[in-house]
Amino acid sequence: MPAEYVGKDVAVVALDSMLAAYYEGKQIALHRISYQRKDMVVNPQHYRRLTLKQTMDAEDVLFSDFMLQWLEIVKPTTAITTYSSYSNMVKGIIVPYFKARGIMLKQLRPTDIQAFYME
């Protein structure tokens, strides 16, 4: 199950040799059922958000790079039209502005955001 659903109420349904997980009526995972001892059935994509978060926390990251990583994080759980809007805003406006200024995520200040909106 994708990491973002941990602690939430999900429905799990066994379908022949597959296990499907649903959240609010939407299928969020589909795995083969294994009867082998100590066999782990995992999808690395489900842990991608956690891996990216740890990477962003552990390193100095440009705010512009963080925004591109954020786009990838939200993509699987965002409606196509919403993602398209986010992508256009991030890639077309936010990233070019902040990349040109070299502002690091951990150094981002409210005045940087205010300056962005004022331009």
N, C-alpha and C positions, 0 to 999 in steps of 0.2 A: 504494500500500500504506500502511496506517496507520503513523504514525511509531513507535509502540511495537513494531513488528515488525522494525525496522531491525536488521540483524545477526543475525537468527534465521533458521533454515532453514525456508523456505516452499516449497510446491509451487505452480507456476504452470501453468495448463492453458488452452490456446486452445480456445474453443468458438465455432465459426462466426465471428461478428464481435465476439466478446467475449473478454476475458482474465479468468480467475478465479484468485485467490490463496487458498491454504489453509494454515492453520497448525494442526497437531495434529488434522487432520480437519475443522476448522471453516472455513467460507468467511469470509475476512476482507476481501475486496475483489472488486469486479466492475466492469470498465471496458470501454468500447468500444475496439476496435482501430482505430487511425488510421494511414492510409498517407500522410497529408499531411506534407510536409516541415515541420519546426519546429512541429508541432502537439503541444501539451502536453495530455495527458488526465489531469486531476487531480480529486480529490474534496476540496474544502476541509475537510470533516469530518475527514479523515485528519490534517490539520495542526492541528486545534483544540487538542489537548493541548499542543503546543509553544507555540501562541499564548497559551493561558491561563497556562502556566508562566512565559513571559516577562512577561506582565502582572502576575502575582503577585510575581515577583522584582523588578520595576521600581518598584512602587508600595508605599505604606503601605496595608496591607490589614487590616481587622479579622479576627481569627481566625474569627469566626462567618461572615463572607463567604467566607473561604478554604474553610471546610468545605462551604458550599453549592456553590462552584465545583468542589471535589474530587468531590462527588456527581455532577456533570455529566461530569467527566472519566472516572470509573470506570463510569458507566452502560452504555456500549456493550459493555464487556468483562466485565460482571458478570452472573451468573445472576439471573433475575427475583426469586426468593425472597431471595437474598442482598442484592440492591439494595434490596428492600423493607425488609428489616431495617435496613440502613445508613440509609436515608432516614428511617425512623421514629425512629431514635436521633439522627441529626443534626438533623432538623427539630424533633423534639418535645422533646429534652433538651439537646443540646450547644449548638445555636445560641441558644436563649433564655437559657441561663445565661451564655454568654460575651458575647453582644450587650449584655445588661444591664450588664455590667462594662466594656464598651468596650476590651477587650484587643486590641492590635494583634498580628498574626502575628509580627513581628520582636521583639516585647517579651514573648512568651509564655515563661513560666518553668516549671520543674518544679513549683514550689510552687503555680502556678495550676492545674495538672492535679491535683495532690494535693488542693487545696481543692475542686475539682469533685467528685472521688470521695468526699470526706468529707461532702459535703452531702446 
